[in-house]
Structures are given as C-alpha cells and as structure tokens.
Amino acid sequence: MARLLSITGLYLLLSLFLIKTAHCQEGVITSKEMKSQFDALFKGDQRLVSGKFYYGAPQGSIRGNPYYTDEKWKTGFVTINGIRFDSLLLKYDITDNELVLNPIYLNNVSASVCIKKKGISRWGYDNKVFIQFPPDTGKENPRFCEIVSEGPVSYYVLKQKELVVESGNSTSFIYKEYDMQYLKINDELIKFKNKNILFRLYPDLKKQMRSFIRKEGLYPYKRNINDRKLLIDQYNKLLNTL
C-alpha cells in the first residue's frame, strides 16, 4: 500500500509540474494519462523515475550547451543495481552533473527527470559507455567518465563544463569545457599526460610501439583522443598476448 501511494503521489506531483509549466506549450498531461504512460514505459519502476525534475539549460545570451555531446536526446541504456534498462532517451548535463531521462512526451508537453546516480554502474549512448569515475565510486553524487578503451590498460576521459562570462562582453556567457584523461592500470589511476608514461611502464614494448606510432601516423597528444585510443588499443592487444 505504501509503495502504491508513493507511485500515485509521484504521478500527481509530476502532473502538477507539467500543468504549471505548460503555459508556454500546447496541452497538458493529466495524472491519469501520466500514470498510463509510466506504466507502459517502466511498469511503475521508480528506479528510473527517481531524481529531481530537470528544467533544462539556462536561457539567454549563452553560447554552447552544458551537455557531454550536444543538446539532442540520445537513445541509450542505464544499468542500475545490476538491472539494465534499454531504449531510454538520455542527456548528460556535465555542468550540473545530472543524467537526465526524458520519459514522457504527450499532448506536446515533455517531462524530464534526473536519475539518481549512486546506483548506476554503467550507462551509454552512441557507442559511448560511461562508468562512475573511480574516485567517486559509491558516493551519492558521482561523476561519470567515458571508457575510451578497456583492457589491461583502460583509458578514461572525464569532462566538465562551467558557464563563464564571455571575454570582452559582460552580458554574454559561454560554456567552457575541460577534460581530464586517465589510465587505469592494475587498479591504479594515473593521469594520462603523454605517451612517455606508457614507455616507462612497459619498456619492453617501447621500440615496438614507437614503430607503430610512426607507421600509423599517430599524434597522441591530449586533444587527439582518437589517436590516443588507437595507441591504447594496440598496447592492450600486445599485453593480452603476453
């Protein structure tokens, strides 16, 4: 009974939210329609519809967006406490560190909610896969890093954005992006500064890997994530044969 009341209360709360915000859109969603939609999508499962409402990116004179890739919804999956949910519409707001689910679109009104992150072990879209950033594992509000390569040497990218005043214009803002890159080797997380780290860790492979870099024309600098991925993939290929 308590669970039923909790779910019913959630529908009512969401419907009130939609009615409140529908003044700039056409139509509203009633609590009955919402319950029907949630039942059809998630069978009343609150593991997905678990966080706060998401109101979207700030509006105004702003360049860029707060998301990991772009503003489009991506079809992907989320694994929560060992249960995988597929065919979800997702966005990852890396400014507020919110994984956003768009569960309802009815009568030209949409409702987006954030998924509680603590129980999420893995999620992804567009051939990208994310895990909790290792130092944040088990925390209430973990950040997520992208797994670029996985194996004896795993390569992670952690991105963040912040909204700052645009240079030379005190009334305009821009999203400034930062990325931090790491290698995980034998459960140790190491900042991926340059290829010399790998040469020092695997001296027996240094000559072979230098030849590979020249042959493939790689420039594994920080900004060239794809070249770095090819480098790590080759290391993993060789290490798996030892």
C-alpha positions as CSV (number, residue, x, y, z in Angstrom):
1,M,0.0,0.0,0.0
2,A,2.8,2.4,0.9
3,R,4.5,1.8,-2.5
4,L,1.2,2.3,-4.3
5,L,0.7,5.6,-2.5
6,S,4.3,6.6,-3.3
7,I,3.9,6.0,-7.0
8,T,0.5,7.7,-7.1
9,G,1.9,10.7,-5.4
10,L,4.7,10.8,-7.9
11,Y,2.3,10.9,-10.8
12,L,0.3,13.7,-9.1
13,L,3.4,15.7,-8.4
14,L,4.6,15.3,-12.0
15,S,1.3,16.2,-13.4
16,L,1.1,19.4,-11.3
17,F,4.6,20.3,-12.5
18,L,3.5,19.8,-16.2
19,I,0.4,21.9,-15.7
20,K,2.4,24.6,-14.1
21,T,5.0,24.7,-17.0
22,A,2.6,24.1,-19.8
23,H,1.7,27.8,-20.2
24,C,4.3,28.1,-22.9
25,Q,3.4,24.9,-24.6
26,E,0.3,23.3,-26.1
27,G,-1.7,20.9,-24.0
28,V,-1.2,19.4,-20.5
29,I,-0.9,15.9,-19.2
30,T,-3.3,14.7,-16.6
31,S,-2.3,12.4,-13.7
32,K,-4.3,9.6,-15.3
33,E,-2.5,10.0,-18.7
34,M,0.8,10.2,-16.9
35,K,0.2,7.0,-14.9
36,S,-0.7,5.2,-18.1
37,Q,2.4,6.4,-19.8
38,F,4.7,5.5,-16.9
39,D,3.1,2.1,-16.6
40,A,3.6,1.4,-20.3
41,L,7.2,2.6,-20.3
42,F,8.6,1.5,-16.9
43,K,5.8,-0.7,-15.3
44,G,5.8,1.7,-12.3
45,D,9.5,1.2,-11.7
46,Q,10.9,4.1,-9.6
47,R,14.5,3.1,-10.1
48,L,14.4,5.2,-13.2
49,V,12.0,7.9,-12.2
50,S,14.0,8.6,-9.0
51,G,15.5,12.0,-9.0
52,K,14.5,15.7,-9.2
53,F,12.9,17.5,-12.1
54,Y,15.2,18.8,-14.8
55,Y,14.4,22.2,-16.1
56,G,16.9,22.3,-19.0
57,A,19.8,24.5,-19.8
58,P,19.7,28.2,-18.8
59,Q,18.3,30.6,-21.4
60,G,19.6,33.9,-22.6
61,S,22.7,35.2,-24.3
62,I,24.7,32.0,-24.0
63,R,27.0,30.2,-26.4
64,G,27.3,26.4,-26.2
65,N,25.5,23.9,-24.1
66,P,26.0,22.1,-20.8
67,Y,25.9,18.6,-22.2
68,Y,28.6,16.0,-22.8
69,T,28.0,16.0,-26.6
70,D,25.1,18.2,-27.8
71,E,21.5,19.1,-26.9
72,K,19.9,16.2,-28.8
73,W,18.3,13.4,-26.8
74,K,20.3,10.1,-27.3
75,T,18.8,6.6,-27.2
76,G,20.8,4.6,-24.8
77,F,20.9,2.3,-21.7
78,V,21.4,2.6,-18.0
79,T,22.3,-0.2,-15.6
80,I,21.0,0.4,-12.0
81,N,21.9,-2.0,-9.2
82,G,22.6,-4.7,-11.8
83,I,19.4,-4.2,-13.8
84,R,19.8,-2.9,-17.4
85,F,17.2,-0.5,-18.9
86,D,17.3,-0.1,-22.6
87,S,15.8,2.2,-25.2
88,L,15.9,5.3,-23.0
89,L,16.2,8.9,-24.1
90,L,19.1,10.4,-22.3
91,K,21.2,13.6,-21.9
92,Y,24.2,14.1,-19.6
93,D,24.5,17.6,-18.2
94,I,28.1,17.8,-17.2
95,T,27.8,21.3,-15.8
96,D,25.3,20.2,-13.1
97,N,26.4,16.6,-13.2
98,E,22.9,15.2,-14.0
99,L,22.0,12.2,-16.0
100,V,18.6,13.2,-17.5
101,L,15.8,10.9,-18.6
102,N,13.0,12.2,-20.9
103,P,10.3,9.6,-20.0
104,I,7.1,11.4,-21.1
105,Y,6.1,13.3,-24.2
106,L,2.3,13.6,-24.5
107,N,0.0,16.4,-25.7
108,N,3.1,18.4,-26.8
109,V,4.3,18.5,-23.2
110,S,7.5,16.9,-22.1
111,A,8.7,16.0,-18.6
112,S,12.3,15.4,-17.8
113,V,13.7,13.9,-14.6
114,C,17.2,13.2,-13.3
115,I,18.2,9.7,-12.4
116,K,19.7,9.1,-9.0
117,K,23.3,8.3,-9.8
118,K,24.6,6.3,-6.8
119,G,23.2,3.0,-8.0
120,I,24.3,3.5,-11.6
121,S,27.2,1.2,-12.6
122,R,27.2,1.8,-16.3
123,W,25.3,3.7,-19.0
124,G,25.8,4.8,-22.6
125,Y,24.6,6.0,-26.0
126,D,26.0,6.4,-29.5
127,N,28.7,3.7,-28.9
128,K,29.9,5.6,-25.8
129,V,30.0,3.9,-22.5
130,F,30.3,5.6,-19.1
131,I,31.1,4.4,-15.6
132,Q,31.4,6.1,-12.2
133,F,34.7,8.0,-12.1
134,P,36.7,5.6,-9.9
135,P,37.5,8.1,-7.0
136,D,33.7,8.8,-6.9
137,T,32.5,5.2,-6.8
138,G,29.8,4.7,-4.2
139,K,29.3,8.4,-3.5
140,E,25.9,10.0,-3.5
141,N,26.7,12.3,-6.5
142,P,29.4,10.5,-8.5
143,R,30.7,11.9,-11.8
144,F,30.9,9.7,-14.8
145,C,33.8,9.2,-17.1
146,E,33.8,7.8,-20.7
147,I,35.5,4.5,-21.2
148,V,37.5,5.2,-24.4
149,S,39.5,1.9,-24.2
150,E,39.2,-1.0,-21.8
151,G,41.7,-3.8,-21.1
152,P,45.0,-4.3,-19.2
153,V,45.3,-0.5,-19.8
154,S,42.0,1.3,-19.5
155,Y,41.7,4.8,-20.9
156,Y,39.1,7.2,-19.3
157,V,38.0,10.7,-20.2
158,L,36.3,12.9,-17.6
159,K,34.7,16.1,-19.0
160,Q,33.3,19.1,-17.2
161,K,31.8,22.4,-18.3
162,E,31.2,25.7,-16.5
163,L,29.3,28.8,-17.5
164,V,31.6,31.8,-17.6
165,V,31.3,35.4,-18.8
166,E,32.4,35.6,-22.4
167,S,35.6,37.6,-22.9
168,G,35.0,41.2,-23.8
169,N,31.3,41.0,-23.3
170,S,30.0,41.3,-19.7
171,T,26.4,40.4,-20.7
172,S,27.1,37.2,-22.6
173,F,28.1,33.8,-21.4
174,I,29.9,30.8,-22.8
175,Y,30.3,27.2,-21.7
176,K,34.0,26.5,-21.1
177,E,34.9,22.8,-21.3
178,Y,37.6,21.0,-19.5
179,D,38.7,17.4,-19.9
180,M,40.9,15.2,-17.8
181,Q,42.3,12.0,-19.1
182,Y,43.4,9.0,-17.1
183,L,44.9,5.5,-17.5
184,K,43.8,2.7,-15.1
185,I,46.5,0.0,-14.7
186,N,46.4,-2.7,-12.0
187,D,43.6,-0.7,-10.2
188,E,45.8,2.4,-10.1
189,L,44.5,5.6,-11.7
190,I,47.2,7.6,-13.5
191,K,46.9,11.0,-15.3
192,F,47.5,10.4,-19.0
193,K,50.0,13.2,-19.7
194,N,51.8,11.8,-22.7
195,K,53.0,8.5,-24.3
196,N,56.2,8.5,-22.2
197,I,54.2,7.3,-19.3
198,L,53.5,4.1,-21.2
199,F,57.1,3.8,-22.4
200,R,58.2,3.9,-18.8
201,L,55.6,1.4,-17.6
202,Y,56.2,-1.1,-20.5
203,P,59.9,-0.6,-21.5
204,D,59.9,-4.0,-23.3
205,L,57.3,-2.7,-25.7
206,K,58.8,0.8,-26.3
207,K,60.6,0.0,-29.5
208,Q,57.6,-1.8,-31.0
209,M,55.2,0.9,-30.0
210,R,57.4,3.7,-31.4
211,S,57.4,1.9,-34.7
212,F,53.6,1.5,-34.5
213,I,53.1,5.3,-33.9
214,R,55.3,6.2,-36.9
215,K,53.6,3.6,-39.2
216,E,50.1,4.8,-38.2
217,G,50.9,8.5,-38.3
218,L,49.6,9.0,-34.7
219,Y,49.9,12.2,-32.8
220,P,48.8,11.1,-29.3
221,Y,48.5,14.5,-27.8
222,K,45.7,15.3,-25.3
223,R,43.4,16.8,-27.9
224,N,43.7,13.8,-30.2
225,I,41.6,11.3,-28.2
226,N,41.1,9.0,-31.2
227,D,44.9,8.7,-31.7
228,R,45.3,8.0,-28.0
229,K,42.6,5.4,-28.3
230,L,44.4,3.6,-31.1
231,L,47.6,3.7,-29.1
232,I,46.0,2.2,-26.0
233,D,44.1,-0.4,-28.1
234,Q,47.5,-1.5,-29.5
235,Y,49.0,-1.8,-26.1
236,N,46.1,-3.9,-24.9
237,K,46.4,-6.1,-28.0
238,L,50.1,-6.8,-27.2
239,L,49.6,-7.1,-23.5
240,N,46.8,-9.7,-24.0
241,T,49.3,-11.9,-25.9
242,L,52.0,-11.9,-23.2
